[in-house]
């Protein structure tokens, strides 16, 4: 199969040392396009074959920069308030009671009857350094602080009821969720329990993603290449081209190796070929194409030259910033 080079109006490569640097430079590039005038946010895209490597960096840096960056593949559930409530609940069920874990959970719980039964002054005179790893420890500590709370017995009753349920561990994962969570947080918790046993609920939560709530029509998009190929944008920055992740190499399935069943019967097009097609579709629609290059790479690096050569019909030597 022969391939023709694709013509783009303008291409560039920039030095980046690590994924965080790549994310930072990508956002600087996007801001420069917006501040130059004439280019709208809905014309700008940043893409990679496996965006999860850069997700956490983009979440933090985009908020700090005040840029509206839409994650087409969703953001990690644990990056949301609801996800943090689920994480705090999972932490207690898996590791047991402790003062730090209980404080963290009560700070993150949504409004529920069980949470409303615990007054805000429940921590009055509670020894900050006490571990409080059992129900008896909690009962004794709350009794000692009873005189310093407005309604001492209410705090003991409400909190001990919750702690009694939590002390059952992962066996009470479903009932604890129904008792303490509501709305989106409860939906996340139940989804995590459906994906894996309760003892692995923390791993399930790490894999969940949720919509970021931003409108792609007025946002810069951060997207997997397969998403962007469906609707390319005029100004695109590609990450991972010089890190051997574009195209990705296809590994043999360890559960169903090739000598048992030929891979192409299950997946007619390899992941390597898919990545190449996505690259060509995206680059063909670009007016501006930008790629990062490793910090150790010099001006005449063959890897960077090949990456840009795939995107344009070369008419002369390439120049790098």
C-alpha positions in Angstrom: 0.0 0.0 0.0 1.5 3.4 -1.0 0.9 6.5 0.9 1.1 10.1 -0.2 2.2 13.0 1.9 -0.4 15.4 3.1 -0.1 19.2 2.5 -0.7 21.5 5.4 -0.3 25.3 5.3 2.0 25.5 8.4 3.7 23.1 10.7 6.0 23.4 13.7 7.8 21.4 16.4 8.6 22.5 19.9 10.9 21.2 22.7 9.1 19.3 25.6 10.8 17.4 28.4 7.9 15.4 29.8 4.1 15.0 29.6 3.5 18.0 31.9 5.7 20.2 29.8 3.9 18.9 26.7 0.6 19.9 28.2 1.8 23.3 29.3 3.3 24.1 25.9 0.1 22.9 24.2 -2.0 25.3 26.3 0.5 28.2 25.6 0.1 27.4 21.9 -3.7 27.5 22.1 -3.7 30.7 24.0 -1.3 32.3 21.5 -3.8 31.3 18.7 -6.7 32.8 20.6 -4.9 36.0 21.5 -3.8 36.6 17.9 -7.4 37.3 16.8 -9.3 35.7 14.0 -9.2 32.1 15.5 -12.0 30.9 17.7 -11.8 28.2 20.4 -14.0 25.8 18.3 -11.2 25.8 15.7 -8.5 24.5 18.0 -7.8 20.9 19.1 -5.2 19.0 21.0 -5.0 15.3 20.4 -3.1 12.1 21.1 -3.6 8.4 20.6 -3.8 7.7 24.4 -4.8 10.9 26.1 -4.9 9.5 29.6 -1.1 10.1 30.0 -1.7 13.8 29.8 -5.2 14.0 31.4 -4.2 15.0 35.0 -1.8 17.7 33.7 -4.4 19.2 31.4 -7.1 19.3 34.2 -4.8 21.3 36.5 -3.1 23.5 34.0 -6.3 24.5 32.1 -8.0 25.6 35.3 -4.9 27.6 36.3 -4.7 29.2 32.9 -8.5 30.0 32.8 -8.9 28.2 29.4 -12.0 26.3 28.6 -10.8 22.8 27.6 -13.3 20.2 26.7 -12.4 16.5 27.3 -14.3 14.6 24.6 -13.5 11.3 26.4 -14.6 12.6 29.8 -12.7 13.5 32.9 -11.7 11.0 35.6 -14.6 10.6 38.1 -12.1 11.1 41.0 -11.5 14.6 39.8 -15.0 15.6 40.7 -16.6 16.3 44.1 -18.9 13.3 43.7 -16.0 11.1 42.9 -14.1 12.3 45.9 -17.0 11.4 48.2 -17.0 7.9 46.7 -13.3 7.6 47.2 -13.5 8.6 50.8 -16.2 6.0 51.4 -14.2 3.3 49.7 -11.1 4.2 51.8 -13.0 3.5 55.0 -14.7 0.3 53.9 -11.4 -1.1 52.6 -9.0 0.1 55.3 -11.2 0.4 58.4 -12.1 3.3 60.7 -9.8 6.1 61.6 -10.3 9.7 62.6 -8.6 11.1 59.5 -10.7 8.9 57.2 -14.0 9.8 59.0 -13.2 13.5 58.9 -12.4 13.3 55.2 -15.7 11.4 54.5 -17.9 13.8 56.4 -16.4 16.8 54.6 -17.3 15.3 51.2 -20.7 13.7 51.8 -23.7 15.2 50.0 -26.8 16.3 51.9 -28.6 13.2 53.1 -30.7 12.4 56.2 -27.8 10.4 57.7 -25.4 13.4 57.2 -27.9 15.9 58.5 -28.3 13.8 61.7 -24.6 14.7 62.6 -24.2 18.2 63.9 -21.3 20.4 62.7 -19.8 20.5 66.2 -19.3 16.7 66.4 -15.6 17.2 66.5 -15.7 19.3 69.7 -12.9 18.2 72.2 -12.1 15.2 70.0 -8.4 14.4 70.5 -6.8 15.3 67.1 -4.0 12.8 67.5 -6.2 9.9 68.5 -6.4 7.2 65.8 -10.0 6.0 66.8 -9.8 2.7 64.9 -12.8 1.0 66.6 -16.4 1.7 67.5 -15.5 1.5 71.2 -12.8 4.2 70.8 -15.3 6.5 69.0 -17.9 5.9 71.7 -15.5 6.8 74.5 -14.1 9.9 72.7 -17.6 11.2 71.9 -18.7 10.8 75.5 -15.7 12.8 76.7 -16.7 15.7 74.5 -20.4 15.6 75.2 -20.4 18.6 77.6 -18.7 20.8 74.9 -21.4 20.3 72.2 -24.7 22.1 72.0 -26.5 18.8 71.7 -24.0 16.2 72.8 -26.2 13.1 72.5 -27.3 14.0 69.0 -23.8 13.8 67.7 -23.2 10.5 69.4 -26.4 8.9 68.1 -26.1 10.2 64.5 -22.3 9.5 64.1 -22.3 6.1 65.8 -25.1 4.9 63.6 -23.0 5.8 60.6 -19.8 4.4 62.0 -21.6 1.1 62.9 -22.5 0.6 59.3 -19.0 1.6 58.0 -17.3 -0.8 60.5 -18.8 -3.8 58.5 -16.3 -3.1 55.7 -16.9 -4.1 52.1 -19.8 -6.4 53.1 -21.8 -3.3 53.6 -20.6 -1.5 50.4 -24.1 -1.3 48.8 -26.0 -0.4 52.0 -23.4 2.2 52.9 -23.8 3.9 49.6 -27.5 4.0 49.9 -27.2 5.5 53.4 -24.6 8.2 52.7 -24.7 9.1 49.0 -27.2 10.7 46.7 -27.6 11.8 43.1 -24.4 11.6 40.9 -22.3 10.3 43.8 -24.6 7.4 44.4 -24.8 6.7 40.6 -20.9 6.6 40.5 -20.8 4.3 43.5 -23.3 1.8 42.1 -21.6 1.8 38.7 -18.2 1.0 40.4 -19.8 -1.9 42.3 -21.3 -3.3 39.1 -17.9 -3.3 37.4 -16.0 -5.2 40.0 -16.4 -6.9 43.5 -16.7 -4.5 46.5 -13.1 -5.4 47.5 -11.9 -3.8 44.3 -14.2 -0.7 44.4 -11.2 1.7 44.6 -9.9 0.3 41.3 -13.3 0.6 39.7 -13.6 4.2 40.7 -10.2 5.0 39.2 -11.4 3.7 35.8 -14.6 5.7 35.7 -15.0 8.8 33.6 -17.7 11.5 33.5 -18.7 14.3 31.2 -17.0 17.6 32.0 -20.2 19.6 31.2 -18.4 22.0 28.7 -19.8 22.8 25.3 -17.4 21.7 22.6 -18.9 24.4 20.3 -17.2 27.2 22.3 -14.2 25.3 23.8 -10.8 24.0 22.8 -11.0 20.3 22.6 -8.6 17.7 24.1 -9.5 14.4 22.4 -8.3 11.0 21.4 -7.3 10.8 17.8 -10.3 8.5 17.0 -12.7 11.3 18.3 -11.0 14.1 16.5 -10.8 12.2 13.2 -14.6 12.2 13.1 -14.7 16.0 13.2 -11.2 17.5 12.6 -10.4 21.1 13.5 -8.3 23.7 11.5 -5.6 24.2 14.1 -4.4 21.0 15.8 -1.6 20.1 18.1 -0.6 16.4 18.2 1.1 14.9 21.3 3.1 11.6 21.4 4.3 11.6 17.8 8.0 11.3 18.8 7.4 9.0 21.8 6.7 5.8 19.8 3.0 6.1 20.6 1.8 7.3 17.2 1.2 4.9 15.7 1.0 2.5 18.5 2.5 -0.9 18.1 0.1 -3.8 18.3 0.9 -6.5 20.9 -0.2 -10.1 20.9 -3.2 -10.9 23.0 -1.9 -12.9 26.0 -5.2 -14.7 26.5 -5.7 -15.5 22.8 -2.3 -15.7 21.0 -2.0 -15.7 17.3 -1.2 -19.4 16.9 -4.7 -20.2 18.4 -6.7 -17.6 16.5 -5.3 -15.2 13.8 -5.6 -11.6 15.1 -7.1 -10.2 12.0 -10.1 -12.4 12.2 -11.1 -10.7 15.4 -9.9 -7.2 14.4 -9.6 -6.7 10.7 -7.7 -3.4 11.0 -4.7 -3.3 13.3 -4.4 -0.5 15.9 -1.2 0.7 14.1 -3.2 1.1 10.9 -6.0 2.8 12.7 -3.6 5.4 14.2 -2.1 6.1 10.8 -5.5 6.6 9.2 -6.5 8.9 12.0 -3.3 10.9 11.6 -3.9 11.3 7.9 -7.6 12.4 8.3 -6.7 15.0 11.0 -3.7 16.4 9.2 -5.5 16.6 5.8 -8.0 19.0 7.4 -5.4 21.2 9.2 -4.4 24.7 8.4 -1.9 24.6 11.3 -0.3 21.5 12.6 2.0 21.5 15.7 3.9 18.7 17.3 6.3 18.6 20.3 9.7 17.1 20.3 11.9 15.6 23.1 14.2 17.9 25.0 17.3 15.9 24.0 16.3 16.1 20.3 18.4 18.5 18.2 17.4 20.6 15.3 18.2 17.9 12.8 16.6 15.0 14.7 15.4 12.3 12.2 12.5 11.3 14.4 11.0 14.9 14.4 11.8 15.2 10.7 9.9 12.0 10.0 6.9 13.1 12.1 6.4 16.4 10.2 7.3 14.8 6.9 4.3 12.6 7.3 2.1 15.6 7.5 3.3 17.8 4.6 4.7 17.5 1.1 8.2 18.7 1.9 9.5 21.4 -0.4 12.8 22.1 1.6 14.5 21.7 5.0 12.2 21.9 8.0 12.9 24.6 10.7 12.4 24.1 14.4 12.0 26.7 17.1 
